[in-house]
């Protein structure tokens, strides 16, 4: 059993992994303006462009800009985006709604799995457990997100959507209450087990509890407790995007000790460079989207606007191309963060155990 308590430090972990979802939920509950029916332009720029779209490009640091990683899985990084584009174009040509629905559910899967991954990272620090307890922990983190999602699917009165209106299928209204009871039972069983672990003198990692608790707060407040596009945008994006920024930065700060620009950009003093590139890419991408497709935020792009919009076969080619960074990010993350042989040194770098330096010396992360 490892003696590490945190992935980095109590302040870093709670501030970047568990803090954002909890603070987002509290802000929405305490500030009425954050429950506005629609997301205002400043909120769209901050949350959608700078956090959500920006965090998508953080994948670049872990893949295409990584001189170890990119050659190791070159075929994946070259052909997966091409496959996404072709599949997206065929799907959009068949039905634009089918394209957006497929992208929405892919995004949902990605968002849910990220929170599971954070929970499992802290569970690793608790040491080995029996299979039934691992399954209970998994059920708990999944329940915090799946119940609000089922509630949303079963309540067509929700005034927000993931990408476009109607991208989620509609479930029978009875699904909501049944999911609620199961949600309460799973979280009750999980809480009971944590109390039992304390009585038995076993490790109960505060990071694991914080991730599960803050995820439950953000998803419940943003989907069930409020019915606001702005509230959903804040809770959903903050709880997902900011922890991802921190995860990529943490990985890079431990991976790069080679004197390159990568080492410089992953130092605290260069955080503006690390984040600034991602914000710029997000701003440019969303500008292209707005000028060509959405046409909603011309004021944020110096009045840039076109009367023309892609349609037909051209739209089927262009819109999946614009969505390619998102789709690629969603799919690549299924490979990038696995704690197995497919990702050498990843477990050590994320958990801060025994990273290997360029000269081959093994040391303990401070």
C-alpha positions in Angstrom: 0.0 0.0 0.0 1.4 3.4 -1.0 2.0 6.1 1.6 1.0 8.9 -0.8 -2.2 10.7 0.2 -2.7 13.0 -2.8 -1.9 13.1 -6.5 -0.1 16.4 -5.9 -1.0 18.1 -2.6 -4.2 18.7 -0.6 -4.5 22.3 -1.9 -3.9 21.3 -5.6 -6.1 18.3 -5.5 -9.0 19.9 -3.7 -8.6 23.1 -5.6 -8.5 21.7 -9.1 -10.1 18.2 -9.0 -12.9 18.4 -6.4 -13.2 22.1 -5.9 -14.4 23.2 -9.3 -17.6 21.1 -9.4 -18.5 21.9 -5.8 -17.9 25.7 -6.2 -19.8 25.7 -9.5 -22.8 24.1 -7.7 -22.7 26.5 -4.8 -22.4 29.5 -7.1 -25.4 28.4 -9.0 -27.4 27.9 -5.9 -26.4 31.2 -4.2 -26.3 33.6 -7.1 -29.7 34.0 -8.9 -28.1 35.5 -12.0 -26.3 32.2 -12.7 -29.7 30.6 -13.1 -30.7 32.7 -16.0 -32.7 30.9 -18.7 -30.0 31.5 -21.4 -26.2 31.7 -21.2 -25.1 35.4 -21.7 -22.3 36.2 -24.1 -19.7 36.7 -21.4 -20.7 33.3 -19.9 -20.4 31.7 -23.3 -16.9 33.1 -23.8 -15.7 32.1 -20.4 -17.2 28.7 -19.9 -17.8 27.4 -23.4 -14.9 28.9 -25.3 -12.1 29.2 -22.7 -12.9 26.2 -20.5 -14.8 23.7 -22.6 -13.2 24.1 -26.0 -9.9 25.1 -24.5 -9.6 21.9 -22.5 -10.2 19.9 -25.7 -6.9 21.2 -27.0 -5.1 20.3 -23.8 -5.0 16.8 -25.3 -2.3 18.1 -27.7 0.2 18.2 -24.9 -0.4 14.5 -24.2 -0.4 13.4 -27.8 0.8 15.3 -30.9 3.2 17.5 -29.0 4.6 14.7 -26.9 7.8 13.3 -28.6 7.5 10.0 -26.7 3.8 9.4 -27.1 3.2 10.4 -30.7 5.8 8.0 -32.3 4.6 5.2 -30.0 1.0 5.3 -31.3 1.5 7.2 -34.6 -1.1 5.2 -36.5 -3.8 5.8 -33.9 -3.1 9.6 -33.8 -3.1 9.8 -37.6 -5.9 7.5 -38.7 -8.4 8.0 -35.8 -9.2 11.7 -36.8 -9.5 10.7 -40.4 -11.9 7.9 -39.4 -13.9 10.3 -37.2 -14.2 12.8 -40.1 -15.4 10.2 -42.6 -17.8 8.6 -40.2 -19.1 12.0 -39.2 -19.6 13.1 -42.8 -21.5 10.0 -43.6 -23.7 10.3 -40.5 -24.4 14.0 -41.1 -25.3 13.4 -44.7 -27.8 10.7 -43.6 -29.2 12.9 -40.8 -27.9 16.0 -39.1 -29.8 15.1 -36.0 -28.2 11.6 -35.9 -24.8 13.2 -36.2 -25.4 15.6 -33.3 -27.1 12.8 -31.2 -24.1 10.5 -31.7 -21.7 13.3 -30.8 -23.8 14.2 -27.7 -23.8 10.6 -26.4 -20.1 10.3 -27.1 -19.5 13.5 -25.1 -21.7 12.2 -22.2 -19.7 9.0 -22.1 -16.5 10.9 -22.0 -17.6 13.2 -19.2 -18.9 10.3 -17.1 -15.7 8.3 -17.6 -13.5 11.2 -16.6 -15.0 11.5 -13.2 -14.8 7.7 -12.8 -11.1 8.0 -13.7 -10.4 10.6 -11.0 -12.2 8.5 -8.4 -10.2 5.4 -9.4 -6.9 7.3 -9.1 -7.7 8.1 -5.5 -8.9 4.5 -4.9 -5.5 3.3 -6.0 -4.0 5.3 -3.2 -6.1 3.4 -0.7 -4.5 0.2 -1.7 -6.1 -3.1 -2.8 -9.8 -3.9 -2.2 -12.1 -6.8 -2.8 -13.9 -6.8 -6.1 -17.3 -6.1 -4.6 -16.0 -3.0 -3.0 -14.5 -1.8 -6.2 -17.8 -2.3 -7.9 -19.6 -0.4 -5.2 -17.3 2.6 -5.6 -17.8 2.5 -9.4 -21.6 2.3 -8.9 -21.4 5.3 -6.6 -19.5 7.6 -9.0 -21.6 6.5 -11.9 -24.9 7.0 -10.0 -24.0 10.7 -9.3 -24.1 11.3 -13.1 -26.5 8.7 -14.5 -29.4 9.6 -12.3 -29.4 13.3 -13.4 -29.0 12.1 -17.0 -32.0 9.7 -16.7 -34.0 12.5 -15.0 -33.2 14.8 -17.9 -34.1 12.1 -20.5 -37.4 11.5 -18.8 -38.3 15.2 -18.4 -38.8 17.0 -21.8 -39.5 20.2 -19.9 -35.7 20.7 -19.3 -34.8 24.0 -21.0 -31.3 23.0 -22.1 -29.6 20.5 -24.4 -26.1 19.2 -24.9 -25.4 20.4 -28.5 -28.7 21.0 -30.3 -32.3 20.8 -29.3 -33.5 17.2 -29.4 -30.1 15.5 -29.3 -31.2 13.3 -26.4 -33.9 10.7 -26.8 -36.9 10.9 -24.6 -37.6 8.2 -21.9 -40.8 7.4 -20.2 -41.5 9.7 -17.3 -41.5 6.8 -14.8 -37.8 6.3 -15.4 -36.9 9.4 -13.4 -38.4 8.3 -10.0 -37.1 4.7 -10.4 -33.6 6.0 -11.1 -33.9 8.3 -8.1 -34.6 5.4 -5.7 -31.7 3.5 -7.2 -29.5 6.5 -6.9 -30.4 6.9 -3.2 -29.8 3.2 -2.5 -26.4 3.1 -4.2 -25.1 6.3 -2.5 -26.5 5.1 0.9 -24.7 1.8 0.5 -21.5 3.6 -0.4 -21.7 5.9 2.5 -22.4 3.0 4.9 -19.3 1.2 3.6 -17.1 4.3 4.1 -18.3 4.5 7.7 -17.5 0.8 8.2 -14.0 1.2 6.8 -13.4 4.0 9.4 -14.6 1.8 12.2 -12.3 -1.1 11.0 -9.3 1.3 10.8 -9.0 1.1 7.0 -8.0 3.9 4.8 -10.8 6.2 3.6 -9.2 8.6 1.1 -10.6 12.1 1.3 -9.8 12.7 -2.4 -12.1 9.9 -3.4 -14.9 11.1 -1.2 -14.4 14.7 -2.4 -14.6 13.7 -6.1 -17.8 11.6 -5.6 -19.4 14.3 -3.4 -18.5 17.2 -5.6 -19.6 15.4 -8.8 -22.9 14.6 -7.2 -23.4 18.2 -6.3 -22.6 19.6 -9.7 -24.6 17.2 -11.7 -27.7 17.3 -9.4 -27.7 21.1 -9.2 -27.1 21.7 -12.9 -29.7 19.2 -14.2 -32.2 18.3 -11.5 -32.4 21.2 -9.0 -32.4 23.9 -11.6 -33.8 24.3 -15.1 -31.5 26.8 -16.7 -29.2 26.7 -19.7 -26.7 28.9 -17.9 -26.7 26.8 -14.7 -26.2 23.6 -16.7 -23.4 25.2 -18.7 -21.5 26.4 -15.6 -21.8 23.2 -13.6 -21.2 20.8 -16.5 -18.2 22.6 -18.0 -16.5 23.8 -14.9 -16.6 20.3 -13.3 -15.2 18.7 -16.4 -12.9 21.2 -18.0 -10.8 22.7 -15.1 -9.9 19.2 -13.7 -8.8 18.2 -17.2 -6.5 21.2 -17.5 -5.0 20.3 -14.1 -4.6 16.6 -15.0 -2.7 17.4 -18.2 -0.5 19.9 -16.5 0.3 17.5 -13.6 1.2 14.8 -16.1 3.5 17.1 -18.1 5.1 18.6 -15.0 6.3 15.1 -14.0 7.0 13.8 -17.5 9.3 16.5 -18.8 12.6 17.1 -17.1 14.6 17.4 -20.3 15.3 21.1 -20.5 12.9 21.5 -23.5 10.1 24.0 -24.0 7.8 21.3 -22.6 9.5 21.4 -19.2 9.3 25.2 -19.2 5.7 25.3 -20.1 4.8 22.9 -17.3 6.3 25.0 -14.6 4.0 27.1 -12.4 5.6 30.3 -13.5 4.7 29.5 -17.2 1.1 28.6 -16.5 0.0 31.6 -18.7 1.8 30.0 -21.7 0.4 26.6 -21.0 -3.2 27.8 -20.8 -2.8 30.7 -23.2 -2.2 28.5 -26.2 -5.3 26.5 -25.4 -7.5 29.6 -24.9 -6.3 31.0 -28.3 -7.1 27.8 -30.1 -10.5 27.6 -28.5 -11.3 31.2 -29.4 -10.3 30.7 -33.0 -12.2 27.4 -33.4 -15.4 28.9 -31.9 -15.0 31.9 -34.1 -15.1 29.7 -37.2 -18.1 27.9 -35.8 -19.9 31.2 -35.2 -19.1 32.8 -38.5 -20.0 29.8 -40.6 -22.7 27.9 -38.6 -24.1 29.4 -35.3 -24.0 33.2 -36.1 -24.8 34.1 -32.5 -21.8 35.9 -31.1 -20.5 38.2 -33.8 -19.8 40.9 -31.2 -17.2 38.7 -29.6 -15.4 38.3 -33.0 -15.2 42.0 -34.0 -18.5 41.8 -35.9 -17.3 39.0 -38.2 -20.4 37.5 -39.9 -21.4 35.9 -43.1 -24.9 35.7 -44.6 -23.9 32.4 -46.2 -24.1 29.0 -44.3 -23.0 25.6 -45.5 -25.8 23.2 -46.6 -26.2 19.9 -48.2 -23.1 17.9 -49.0 -20.8 20.8 -48.1 -22.3 20.9 -44.6 -21.8 17.2 -44.3 -18.1 17.7 -45.0 -17.5 20.9 -43.1 -19.5 20.5 -39.9 -17.9 17.1 -38.9 -14.5 18.7 -39.8 -15.2 21.6 -37.4 -16.3 19.0 -34.7 -13.2 16.9 -35.3 -11.1 18.3 -32.3 -14.0 17.4 -29.9 -14.7 14.0 -31.4 -11.0 13.1 -31.5 -10.5 14.3 -27.9 -13.5 12.2 -26.7 -12.1 9.1 -28.4 -8.4 9.5 -27.6 -9.1 9.8 -24.0 -10.3 6.2 -24.0 -6.6 5.3 -24.5 -4.6 8.1 -22.9 -5.3 7.6 -19.2 -5.5 3.9 -18.7 -3.3 2.5 -15.9 -2.1 -0.5 -17.8 0.7 -1.6 -20.0 -0.6 0.5 -22.9 0.6 3.6 -21.1 4.1 3.1 -19.7 4.9 5.3 -16.7 1.4 6.9 -16.6 0.4 5.4 -13.3 3.7 6.6 -11.7 3.4 10.0 -13.1 -0.3 10.6 -12.2 -0.1 9.0 -8.7 3.3 10.6 -8.1 5.0 7.4 -7.1 8.3 6.6 -8.8 8.7 8.5 -12.0 11.8 7.7 -14.1 14.0 10.7 -14.9 15.8 11.0 -18.3 19.1 9.7 -16.8 17.3 6.5 -15.6 17.4 7.4 -11.9 14.2 6.5 -10.0 13.1 8.9 -7.4 10.1 9.6 -5.2 7.9 12.6 -6.2 7.8 15.3 -3.6 
